[in-house]
Every structure is written in C-alpha cells, then in structure tokens.
Amino acid sequence: MNCKFTFVKTKKLRRGNAEIVAERKFGHELQEFSDISPYFCAICGKMCFLENFRCRKCNLTCHKKCADIILFICKMSVQKENEKYKKDHQFFKTTGTGVRYCCHCGERIGIRIKGLECEICNKKYHEKCEPSLFSDCLLSLEEREKLTVGDMKKEIKMDHKEESLVSIDDFSLVKVLGRGSFGKVMLALHKKDKKIYALKILKKERVINANNIVYLELERHVLKEVSKYNHPFLMKMEYCFQDRSNVYFCTEYLAGGDLLHHISQRLFTSYQNKIWSAQILLGIEHLHKMNIVYRDLKLDNVMLTKEGNVKIADFGLCKEKINYDTITYTYCGTLDTIAPEVILQKGYTKDCDWWSFGVVIYELYESYPPFFGDTPGELTYSILKNEISFQNTPTDAQDLILKLLEKDPKKRLGSGEKDAEQIKKHSYFNEIDFDKIYKKETVSEFQPGDKLDNFDEEFTDQPILITPSPSMGKYENFFINFK
C-alpha cells in the first residue's frame, strides 16, 4: 500500500517576544548563539548556557551580560585597536590530551589538536583563532569592568528631575494582564488615589543577563518624553520605580486589551480597520518627529482604550536621535514583523517602521501573517523572498500594503523625508479626516469596554505574585534613574 502524506503549514497569528538578535559593540558583530555543546565565555571565563553572543567576524563568544565589557576592538573590524589596555601574550604551541577550551571562541580544543598557550597567564586558544586574539594578557575581570564601566555610564545619563517616591507597597495587585521576556504586566490599584494602573514588572536579573540595561533605560526615557505630549495614540507613563529585585513601569491602564487578542477572534469592517490604521499612523509619525524609531510595531503592542481607540505601547526597542537618513544596525524586533533590511544587517533607517505598519494592516484584514514559516530560518526566507497573497483585503488596502511591504526600503511608501505625509495621501485614507482622528472625534465602531475578557486567559488565570530574585550588587548604579 502506498501512502502519501501532505503537510500544510499553518498560518495563524501568534504572540512573540521581541528580542535583540544581533548588535554591534567594539567593532564586533554580535549575534545570538546557542549550542548543546558546552562553551565558555571569553570575558568572564564561566560556562555559557543561555543568553549568549558570538561575533560573526572573529568568533568571540561571550554571555550577553558580558558584551558591554568586551573592551577590545574586533581584529576583523576596520576600527582602530583599543588603547586602554595592551599586554601581549607570550604563546607557545602545545598539543594536549586533556580537556581544553579556547578562551576566545569558547569551543573545546580537540584531542591532539595543536593549540596555543600563554606562558604568562596560562590561557589556551585554538591556533586558528590567533589572528583574532586581543592583547589582554593578565587582564582581570575586575580591571576590565573598571575600564569599560565609564563608557556604559555615558549611555545612562543621570536624570536630575525629582519625582515623588512610590514603591510597590503603594499598590494592590489585582490580575496578571500579560507576560514578556523579562517579567509580567499586572493590573494594580493605587491604595491612596484608588486609581487603576497597569504595572510592568521587570526582573533586574533577566535584564542584566540579556544585556538589556541600556535598552531598559532608553524605554524609561522615551516613555517619559512621550508622556509629556499626552499624545492620543501613545501610551502614557505615570511612575517608574525600583526595589532590589525589579524595576516597575506604572502606566495608564488600557482596558480594551490588545489588537492581537481581538483580531484572533473576529474580523472587523474595513472602515474600523481604517480608523485603527490612521491612529497607528499618527502615533508612529509623532515618534518619528521626535527622531525616534520604534522597531517593534505589531498587533501585540497596539492596545485599545475601552472606547476602542488605539494606544501604542512597549517602547523597549526604540532608538533615539534617528533622523530620516540616520542609519542604525541592531538586528532586533519580533521576527514576524521585521523588515528585510533589518534582517540583512547592512544598516536601516526609520523606514523599517513602515514595513511593520504594512504587516499590521495586512493582519487586520486577513487575520494571519503575510509571511510565515515553521522555523526562524523559514520565516526569514519568506520575508526576504516570498510575495504575499490576499483573500479578504479590499483593493485600496491591498495597494497600500504592497507599497508598504516593498522589500527595497528606498522605494517603500513613506521612505526618507516623505515619511507619514506620503502615506496619508494614499487613496486608502480618502475617507479619513486626520484632524478628526487626532481629536478622537471619529467614533470607533468597536468599543470593547472595561472587562477582563479583553485579555488572554493564559495571562489572567496566572497567580498574582512577584517572585523574589537576588540583588544586582555592582549593577545597581545602572538603574539610578528608576527612583
């Protein structure tokens, strides 16, 4: 008997945590790295398990949390060599039969494989790694930290503005609303003013291990600056504070849940989708005018008020000082909505946000993603190579989406100085009055109200507790702006 099996790839919306897949530090092009074999960190010398980076140029392997203290410029980079420390190793060739690990790439040096050993510090290396090695003989971890900590602090400028002292003891925790890579979001009642807030609780330990301290400070600063404008479609922060284990963002409570929750359950009219699209467009336009690139636009991050109006949330991957022609390189975001130029790692501009905007509009109509794959590799290939198809999307929306999902960012609608103004003029928005949208005079057809049904049960059914974690000791100075 002959049997033929056909496997159909499922296309459905799913929640995905944003992540930093690759970034540049000290001339190194660091990419996420993991393997079932044991590896050792080239910086601290401890074994690598999760949350690791490897330089795709020189093979340096380290914990993500150690990336800020690499100190030495990649030998395969065009940047000049580091002058803060320079002591050459004195190598001799050796062949060993014991367990040896390379102090650069972190891999095991195989039996009878020739290696290099320093007669001064006794560190061992692959012979093949020699062109990439640093002049870091006898450099201790403590001294390395002293030489780099100043550069890290430059990225975290002290905010001198006095804020009212708030602590977690001022809140009663009511429900879990969501969960992310570094913690959870909880519904919280302020005991004194009796107002309901959303409390984003992030574990310091996880933030540090993922090398996200600077990004966390950026999120705090962007939220603070955005909140000054009281923009109708950007989430507002009320407080931020910390304790020995966690940092807390206290923001307005958006009772309508997120668009992913609602789009997963039903389709909406084209007019409703146009209202939401226009509101999102105005929110991203405001960030761009502030010279901020958002980098993580997706349905999960588009919240709704109880009246059904949009509020863009989660500014954890924003980057400041990005003009229309400023190029940045960090490979980050949620893979489903990442633009091709971000994946290719040759540099990108704010135009990447308009690609993600196109993905969001597509998902509003089709209720599944435009690009899909069962593995990150398949999904990446789909984004770079595949064309999209439509089933439920009207013609004017199709044309807008295709122009936003242009793989060449220079040809993309809204690229360069034209930005949001060019997108507003597309025929898709002919019946939209953007002044009325901004003033919220255009009433949303869908009004979700204020009920916990607007949030996924997988979150709201979770226990209401904050699990303890150790104090971060020497890293505490980097949380100085969380009053």
Buried (B, 14 or more C-beta within 10 A) or exposed (E): EEEEEEEEEEEEBEBBEBBBBBBBBBBBBBBBBEEEEEBBBBBBEEEBEEBBBBBBBBBBBBBBBBBBBBBBBBBBBEEEEBEBBEEEBEBEEBEBEEEBBBBBBBBBBEEEBEBBBBEEBEBBBBBBBBEBBBEBBEBEEEBBBEBBBEEBEEEBEEBEEEEEEBEBEBBEBBBBBBBBBBBBBBBBBBEEEEEEBBBBBBBBBBBBBBBBBEBBBBBBBBBBBBBEEEBBBBBBBBBBBBBEBBBBBBBBBBBBBBBBBBBBEEBBEBEBBBBBBBBBBBBBBBBBEBBBBBBBBBBBBBBBBBBBBBBBBBBBBBBEEBEBEBEBBBBBBBBBBBBBBBBEBEEBBBBBBBBBBBBBBBBBBBBBBBBBBEEEEEBBBBBEEEEBEBEEBEEBBBBBBBBBBBBEBEEBBBBBEBBBEBBBEBEBBEEBEBEEBBEBEBEBEBEBEEEBEBBBEEBBEBEEEBEEEEEBEEBEEBBBBBB
